[in-house]
Amino acid sequence: MSDFAGKRILIGLGGGIAAYKVCEIISALAKSGAQVRAILTEAAQEFVTPLTVTTLCRHPAYTDQSFWQPLYPRPLHIELGEWAEVMLLAPLTADLLAKLAHGSADDLLTNTILASTCPVLLAPAMNIAMWQQQSVQRNWQQVQTDPRYHSVGPGSGLLACDTVGLGRMAEPGQILPHLASLLHTAGKKDLAGKQILISAGSTQEYLDPVRYIGNPATGKMGLALAQAAHQRGATAQLVHGPVHWEAPLGVQAVPVVSAEQMRRSLLEYFPAADWIIMAAAVADVRPVHRASQKLPKQSLPTELPLEPVPDILAELSCLKRPDQRLIGFAAQTGDILVPAQRKLVEKKLDVIAANPVDQPGSGFGSDRNQAILLDHQGRQVHIKPCSKLQMAHALFDFIQEL
Ligand code: CTP
């Protein structure tokens, strides 16, 4: 089942060019089985039409005109406010932000926000000078103090006004997982104050500048863990091997290539971390020799001398303080339970997630996963096939109960 199937999601579109990207978000949500309703402010209708949004939602879009029509048995803003499980305000304009900061309500969207209690995700987008205005920043700080409001972005880049800098709306790929997390936690920031260090992806052990020993891990499980940690209020650090995705906004990402680089980064961040989660598929061996120039085909060895790579998790386990939690992953084929139980004990872990990598639709490269979560006290929880984000939340719930 998708993260969104059957969920009731209300989108408030503000008047900014990024409204076109919100259409993409609405389309993705509707396709994944969510019930989507949308309210367009008057300015939003200058950028996208109610017809576009209606078609994508598979439901009539709401505007201020709907607010004043006597078509609904109860006031529309109350109906919509009570209906929504989560709300997204995107693009959040300076004007909309000011209204939120001051509890002002002069149209359907702002009245609906005040008439609801669900978590609200804010995705600001504006010109860099507008974003940096003291008044805008004051309003932004003000809404951050309200536990109802959660934020994603803005990011940096080329803006539609041809300036480069902070002000771009977060991409749909950043916003959608955040919405999914809010649905899972109902907006609770239960990991606030925690520092969570996560490793992700594969490592590459080079024989020469163009050839390496690696594995098919794509880092999606570690990415989901970083998203979930950040969205639940933790400070997340992500040490990752070569990957094809961008780290979530708000997460400190440290790219590495080899197991030795990953080891050094993890050792550096380890003392400050409360929870350390090794989701990376670290190499077990590397070539004994690394040539600095590309080896010609004729010079390639017919046998490759290899040496073991230090086990990072085992090393961290020797350094672990009683207040820290150390979590490993066991990527297994065949029997997943017995080898994972052995790794849990041998590496002195608090928790291990045993996940099959030989099942269709889970493991390396997949968007989905399944696992048996084990802790050092003998607790076992089976997580059925689900998205990697759902798996990340299930793992955090499991660790919280330690
Ligand atoms: N791990 C590590 N350093 C390594 C190898 C593995 O820190 N050099 C970590 C992984 O990140 C994972 C856990 O150890 O959290 C288990 O990894 P896995 O590959 O399943 O098992 P191994 O310990 O390498 O044992 P085996 O390959 O024999 O299954």
Boltz pocket constraint, residues with backbone or C-beta under 6 A from the ligand:
constraints:
  - pocket:
      binder: B
      contacts: [[A, 259], [A, 278], [A, 279], [A, 280], [A, 281], [A, 282], [A, 283], [A, 284], [A, 309], [A, 310], [A, 311], [A, 312], [A, 313], [A, 314], [A, 327], [A, 328], [A, 329], [A, 330], [A, 331], [A, 332], [A, 343]]
      max_distance: 6.0
